[in-house]
Amino acid sequence: MLISKIGEFGLIERIKKLVKTGPLVIKGIGDDCAVLRFDRNKYLLSTCDMIVEGVDFTRKDSPYLIGRKSLAVSISDIAACAGTPRYALFSMGIPRNSTVEFIGKIIKGIVDLAKAYKIDIVGGDLSRSEKLIIDVNVLGFVEKINLVLRNGAKVGDIIFASGTLGGSILGRHLKFSPRIKEARYLVNNFKINAMIDVSDGLAQDLSHILKESEVGALIYEVLIPQSNQASDLEDALYSGEDFELLFTMSRKEARKLFSRRSKIFTPIGEIVERKYGFRLMDERNRERVIKPEGFRHF
């Protein structure tokens, strides 16, 4: 059987069935970060992301921005769990015909972003490969009371998105700033029930929350914050690479957030019972089923 027959998430499910974890693992495969016991007050977060030439960037892109993105995507995972990034390791598969100058600019992009987020680069690995590959592992910490996963959404919750969605492939996917500050603001001032970062598209990533929380959702077309670069609603729903936060909170907490008059967070819908599924209401008050589609590697 070809991998394409079961897809990326089918393969992940097969891996999950093979893996057994010990008592120090709070959360393993299936969320933005692995969550591990650390001390009385904090959990250790660990995440890794791989970016590959021809999939996540091209050789025509700025090498500095390629390096920056390779670290930023993993920092975004830490943000999705409301943590603070602290250490990073990066590994690179480098084609033989690469120049020292080109690779040096990639490394500069990684190092500069690490400094901006006060992350220590503590190791990694280098190897030869046919295409350029960069894999970054980030370690961080989160207070036990502040940890947010995908599985806590409750019926009646309001769904919010940060920033704007769609059109990121036109360049924003290389330049985005991970929402660490925004995630920390949320958990320090409100009770957040579930959260994820939008890497594979609003529809697909919200579907992960719905699956893990065993709920449904109704979102409203007029409320989805489309970016100026988004070509249309479908772009905002399915394209991905936005790396914005997508989260749910109770109506009471949502009213508190509204009172702060924040322009960063936009309510886009509500959590409903699982039997209702995942639906979108358009400008004419017509509903349609949203399929859990977006970017997939296979």
TARA-V265000 format. One record per residue. N is the residue number from 0. SS is DSSP state (alpha for helix, beta for strand, coil for the rest). Layout:
<<N:SS> <N:SS>>
This chain:
<<0:coil> <1:coil> <2:alpha> <3:alpha> <4:alpha> <5:alpha> <6:alpha> <7:alpha> <8:alpha> <9:alpha> <10:alpha> <11:alpha> <12:alpha> <13:alpha> <14:alpha> <15:alpha> <16:alpha> <17:alpha> <18:coil> <19:coil> <20:coil> <21:coil> <22:coil> <23:coil> <24:beta> <25:beta> <26:beta> <27:coil> <28:coil> <29:coil> <30:coil> <31:coil> <32:coil> <33:beta> <34:beta> <35:beta> <36:beta> <37:coil> <38:coil> <39:coil> <40:coil> <41:beta> <42:beta> <43:beta> <44:beta> <45:beta> <46:beta> <47:beta> <48:beta> <49:beta> <50:beta> <51:beta> <52:beta> <53:coil> <54:coil> <55:coil> <56:beta> <57:coil> <58:coil> <59:coil> <60:coil> <61:coil> <62:alpha> <63:alpha> <64:alpha> <65:alpha> <66:alpha> <67:alpha> <68:alpha> <69:alpha> <70:alpha> <71:alpha> <72:alpha> <73:alpha> <74:alpha> <75:alpha> <76:alpha> <77:alpha> <78:alpha> <79:alpha> <80:coil> <81:coil> <82:coil> <83:beta> <84:beta> <85:beta> <86:beta> <87:beta> <88:beta> <89:beta> <90:beta> <91:beta> <92:beta> <93:beta> <94:coil> <95:coil> <96:coil> <97:coil> <98:coil> <99:alpha> <100:alpha> <101:alpha> <102:alpha> <103:alpha> <104:alpha> <105:alpha> <106:alpha> <107:alpha> <108:alpha> <109:alpha> <110:alpha> <111:alpha> <112:alpha> <113:alpha> <114:alpha> <115:alpha> <116:coil> <117:coil> <118:coil> <119:beta> <120:beta> <121:beta> <122:beta> <123:beta> <124:beta> <125:beta> <126:beta> <127:beta> <128:coil> <129:coil> <130:coil> <131:coil> <132:beta> <133:beta> <134:beta> <135:beta> <136:beta> <137:beta> <138:beta> <139:beta> <140:beta> <141:beta> <142:beta> <143:alpha> <144:alpha> <145:alpha> <146:coil> <147:coil> <148:coil> <149:coil> <150:coil> <151:coil> <152:coil> <153:coil> <154:coil> <155:coil> <156:coil> <157:beta> <158:beta> <159:beta> <160:beta> <161:beta> <162:coil> <163:coil> <164:beta> <165:coil> <166:coil> <167:alpha> <168:alpha> <169:alpha> <170:coil> <171:alpha> <172:alpha> <173:alpha> <174:alpha> <175:coil> <176:coil> <177:coil> <178:coil> <179:alpha> <180:alpha> <181:alpha> <182:alpha> <183:alpha> <184:alpha> <185:alpha> <186:alpha> <187:alpha> <188:alpha> <189:coil> <190:coil> <191:coil> <192:coil> <193:beta> <194:beta> <195:beta> <196:beta> <197:coil> <198:coil> <199:coil> <200:coil> <201:alpha> <202:alpha> <203:alpha> <204:alpha> <205:alpha> <206:alpha> <207:alpha> <208:alpha> <209:alpha> <210:alpha> <211:alpha> <212:alpha> <213:coil> <214:coil> <215:beta> <216:beta> <217:beta> <218:beta> <219:beta> <220:alpha> <221:alpha> <222:alpha> <223:coil> <224:coil> <225:beta> <226:coil> <227:coil> <228:coil> <229:coil> <230:coil> <231:coil> <232:alpha> <233:alpha> <234:alpha> <235:alpha> <236:alpha> <237:alpha> <238:coil> <239:coil> <240:coil> <241:coil> <242:coil> <243:coil> <244:beta> <245:beta> <246:beta> <247:beta> <248:beta> <249:coil> <250:alpha> <251:alpha> <252:alpha> <253:alpha> <254:alpha> <255:alpha> <256:alpha> <257:alpha> <258:alpha> <259:coil> <260:coil> <261:coil> <262:coil> <263:coil> <264:beta> <265:beta> <266:beta> <267:beta> <268:beta> <269:beta> <270:beta> <271:beta> <272:coil> <273:alpha> <274:alpha> <275:alpha> <276:coil> <277:beta> <278:beta> <279:beta> <280:beta> <281:coil> <282:coil> <283:coil> <284:coil> <285:coil> <286:beta> <287:beta> <288:beta> <289:coil> <290:coil> <291:coil> <292:coil> <293:coil> <294:coil> <295:coil> <296:coil> <297:coil>>
